[in-house]
């Protein structure tokens, strides 16, 4: 079948029918020319026809079967960023160059159709610079050519701009008096892309080392990177070898701004062409076409993709570099890609290399395993040619993993084929990695496959503690729990003055919380400021605590917006009003404790809070919290405080009133603060307000404890301390905000009461570890602790000195770990929300999840709804 491609030029312009009456007449013209043709042969599947339109505009593709049926369709070709409707006006002329690209020193010949007479002007533009201008006459025929010398300054491209002005009295054609055209001239300097040569083996073998030599085309030194990547992996996205020369020397747009008022000033007798158009510009870079690669026949093998990389490396003085790699266990083809650079010179090259071997082995392994699992390991052995003969397949497991049954199997290959064997593997009751090695060996060849399985926990990490009272002069013996898998046990013995303050699991949870919004980031570090008050720390623990605080201050930089507020996520532009307050609170307390807080960071935060305090857009708790913090920073805003006190005092909750009272007190107006507190109680609703302030009833109790401590209202503070300490010591789930603010308030309270009560009592004694070593303690802190990293399942002794002036102290054994067996004591429960779970097969029918076999696709539908007035989950 024959195919033909036509280009249609549609021109239009306006003419005055009656100048005095300003009556216009629309005129148009259509010109069609054949621009390409060819032949195709039909097939059972659609056959593509590749065409490359040289100009923007409308095209018609026609296909004809012999002298019989003809079919075709129209389509538009236009540059990226333009629209299909942007056609040419009659004032435009088409410029054509004699070559698609030029080198410095060449002469470009640009041709274009012209009238029989007229004045010709052309200019050569590069960016905003005019390189050349000329004025002359058109040739006497219907075509004119101009010659333009090519220089290195024109790279990567320049534009030739042509204007043709017809005589004012000509009437032989209906075209506008002034004609116009623009054409880019592509210029490439061969010295800027010298080329690369890759010298690699024609065939590679799995598991063997190989070398690749790279030579620059001009034999000059350069820096380069080399990647060896699985062709199948590259084909998934149609990845092309990077070409830095095309990127740095891509076509540049016409930067000159062109304005056309000629037809408004001078008109020919046949009419005034009112053509308004914009010329210039281009795509920054063409979209790369996905490479179409010939696929090898046969099935795809599930070998681990190859991805090897080295660089940047420097060549020797002659532009040569030799790199060494080792091919993993893989069969297929890899692409060797090299990219080099030296100043303004760039080059890239590629080479496809097959990877083959007569004997290969490939196991099918799970992505993860669990302690105690017993798994089947199917192993496929590939004989890539005939006559391989007997093959022994063996499996080896390192560490405590154990092969159940036979560890070796026999196979025989008389011809090229693949065969399967199965092994059974038992995973140890421990976390970590399990190393597996599988080997296939014949009389002439061998193959080995190594893999590392990750043994992950089935149950979550659990926490337990046991509190035992000890009187001065007595000692107790405590067992160190050994309920976790090897490597997961962690314990410590804590001796404290108070019974109800068991907070180790809260601190540990905050430090290991996996996310990092502004609230969570601050919550992990805020309690660390008062950790030394709550417990005696070792030098290593103090250093770790200081590191966490300093890193948090540094990390909060990433949240700060240009106006000084804090975003919810680092790099985001979404303001978090409560997060801004909370992070600023941490910065103020950290500076008070002696940590370095950048002045510009704190100044920007204060300026934002001062400006925000003038508005009423935030929730009242956020607004009163902000006023308290400004007063804490020594920048109390009396106007904003008076606005709330005079207009909304009766509407404030107890927590909001305490915030406002504290702001007045810190601003030097203690009497006003006292008047506000006379109208306030200490009640806190248990309902959550997480959406705006990430809070809860317990978090608000902690706020009251902090502020009562500030007012030295010990009657309120003592009650709140007891309530909060009890809740923190429980196994109750708490949000990061609630846990952190509660620990912060406890720390402030304990620090203040130590000063309030005068010289605190000393805590003196010793701890005898399982290995016989003795740890002494003598501290005035609320508690002291010793980390236990060994001796699990054995006993330690805690002795309290006679001199301790307390009725009794408390020894707490804290343990956390991942249990050897899944936690079976957890029963389904619903409190505050309801959840429905349904498992379905691919047809949407309910199934029993306990009967699902490996490799089966199934769906889980989870429905959660709030109860008891909650608004979010």
Secondary structure, DSSP 4 states (H G I P E B T S, - for coil): -EEEEEEEEEEEEEEEEETTTTEEEEEEEEEEEEEEEEE----SS--------SSSEEEEEEEE-TTS-EEEEEEEE--TTS-TT----TTB---EESSS-B-TT-EEEEEEE--SS-EEEEEEEETTEEEEEEEEE--SSSEEEEEEE--GGG-EEEEEEEEEE--TT--S--S-SEEEEEEEEEE--GGG---EEEE--SEE-TT-EEEEEEEETT----EEEEEEEEHHHHHTTTPPPP-HHHHHTPPPP--S-----HHHH--BTTB------------SSPPPPPP--PPPSSPPP-PPPPEEEEEEEE--TTSEEEEEEE--S--EEEEEEEEEEETTEEEEEEEEEEE--SEEEEEE--SEEETT-EEEEEEEEEE-STT-EEEEEEEEE-TT-EEES-SEEEEEESSSEEEEEEEEEE--SB-EEEEEEEEEE-SS-EEEEEEEEEEE-SSPPEEEEEEEEE-TT-EEEEEPP--BPBTT-EEEEEEES-SS---HHHHHHHHT-----HHHHHHHHHGGGGHHHHSB--HHHHHHHHHHHHHHHHHGGGGB-TTS-BBSSTT---B-HHHHHHHHHHHHHHHHTT----HHHHHHHHHHHHHHTT---S-HHHHHHHHHHHHHTT---HHHHHHHHHHHGGG--HHHHHHHHHHHHHTT-HHHHHHHHHT-------S-BHHHH-B-HHHHHHHHHHHHHHTT-HHHHHHHHHHHHHHHHSS----HHHHHHHHHHHHHHHHHHHHHTSSPPPEEEEEE-TTS-EEEEEE-SSEEEEEE-S-TTSEEEEEE-TT--SS-EEEEEEEEE-BSS---------SSEEEEEEEE-TTS-B--GGGPPTT---EEEEEEEE-TT----
